[in-house]
Amino acid sequence: AYSKVGSGVVHLFKSLLEHRTAISGTLHEIGHSLGLKHTFSNELEKTIIREKGVVYKSDLEKNINDLVNKLQNINNTIHNTQISNNEYEINLLKSIYKSIQDNLPTKYRLNININNIQIYFIRDINLIRELELGYNNINRISSIKIEDLNVEKENVEKEIEKIKKQLDQAQNFRLYNRKKEQSYTLENYMDYHLDSNGEENSKVKRKVFYHWQWEQMRELGNNAKYLKKINKQ
């Protein structure tokens, strides 16, 4: 029998089907096709064992790191908003000075009629007022936005300090080594029917998949669409 790991395809030969390990051998190959390696493979990673209700340090450290990144984003937003306001103030002043320096004197020199002077003056003053009103509205909105961001920033900082205080009481994960010596235990379907010397091991009686193996097969099978969910009626 042969099945490429993670291929979703199982190859079974007649010799296996006529062997005493036909059923367990078939399940062994199905395991390979759904991503499982032999129990003695050097590529196996360690399994993290979690206990219900236990707080782990690595989880808290990840939460702190996520909050620190969030805090940085808030600070960047506040900084950019303040810069944007300063740039708007500068542009507003430039517009006002341009209107006063460039437009009004020229128009007044070319149009000596007092009525024309009054018309141009009032029009440009209204333009300046519109610019100022626009700035005041934007500044008011920006101030509210910055105020909200500062409140959010304070809450994030408090949450970081709260989690840091929990670190001393938190526990580390217990790790379970998935790898074992070839055929050291004989109950798993991914154990091998030959011992490390290449000889038939008559004590092999495969009968279980471990929980992490079921999860791995289910994940690969669903993601690669090798498996199809059946709804029971």
Secondary structure, DSSP 8 states (H G I E B T S, - for coil): -B--TTSS--B--HHHHTSTTHHHHHHHHHHHHTT---TT-TT--EEEE--TT--BHHHHHHHHHHHHHHHHHHHHHHHHHHHHHHHHHHHHHHHHHHIIIIIHHHHHHH---HHHHHHHHHHHHHHHHHHHHHHHHHHHHHHHHHHHHHHHHHHHHHHHHHHHHHGGG-B--EEEE----TTSS--BTTS-SB-TTS-B-TT----B--HHHHHHHHHHHHHTT-S------
